[in-house]
Amino acid sequence: MNYYTLLDEVKQYVTTFFHTHANDKLVYHNLVHTENVVNAAIEIGNHYRLNDLDYFIVVTAAWFHDIGYYTEPARHEEKGAEEAAVFLNRKGVDATTVETVANCIRATRLPQNPQTLLEKIVADADLFHLGTAKFAELNKVIRREFIELHNIDISKEEWRNKTIRLLETHQYHTDYCRLLLNDTKAKHLEKLKAKAAEKNPEQKNTVPVSPIPQPPTTKTKLTPLIQEEPDEKGKRKNSRPDRGIETMFRITSANHQRLSDMADSKAHIMISVNSIIISVLLSVLLKNLEQFPQYTIPAMTLLTISLVTIVFSILATRPNIPSGTFTQTDINEKRVNLLFFGNFFRMSMDEYTSGMLQMMDDRDFLYRSLIKDVYSQGVVLGTKYRRLRISYNVFMYGLIVSVIAFSIAAIVTQ
């Protein structure tokens, strides 16, 4: 089954549904919100490198997750699951996949309690906005929709308290969203609590400004790279990287690593396939060229194409190791990136430790090293993918030329 073609049909169906079931009261849970959730689900799904089926399940659930608001708002998750099931059954999707999509939609019901990775992705995508800069604007729209749907004139203060309770109890379920969104969500909560205390001073002690409780995780707790130190005036000087910047570097490096792994995998495929082709040519065809001389040129062409393809695939994955040393001058002038093993693997432990401590004491040096590390990864990736592209192009066009040459040779001998 072509899941990407089916996803286009899902998008068309849901989009048409929203256009034909217009409801002026639904100023938030509409096509725009659904598209935002779909985009968030795609972003999270791409991070986890889902296979075609899982990607289809997540994106389909995102498209259908709020469609029930237009028929039965009180149980819209269940109605959305039912609508998705009817559509997918009509398209011949197997029952297991249909049920998985339905469960992902049900996982958006508050309070959220997703069980599988796919359910967690859809649940986090639905509330992705809680940790973005659009939160305040969208929160106002949600309040306006609530008033329209329920004919209740809920005050700003009451709505603010409801929002505070939501932010305090909500937790993102995927590590990706925790790293990317928790800091911003905590700032939103802090701002709302401060405003609530300002509007109602007697609640100042009952609504403390505190960070969002973090869910248990097996990953290492994020800690600042450099601690704060007091300056000469006795004030706290912020000399550590902002956690958002740390998250940016962490996610960027992880994405680069995944892209590098993908490139290595593609190069391995090209090497394996062309090695088989060369083996067959050498063991079968070349031994019989005296009997079939008309195939000499096509055979040599295919052999050359396979050899060039393998060469560029090997070049794409061949490591390039620097000298592995640095000097104190490099440290003082901040020219060396101590985060890359190729710059220090020949140095002693004491020399490397001294350099790292000096780097961690210097905010500018630390930032420059992180930037150099990400940049170096990007340069290596660019070279790797450029050579890999040449390898694929040579193989694709060379295979076409070889097949044409073999066909002409076969026709000529008839």
Order of alpha helices (4+ residues) and beta strands (2+ residues): alpha-alpha-alpha-alpha-alpha-alpha-alpha-alpha-alpha-beta-beta-alpha-alpha-alpha-alpha-alpha
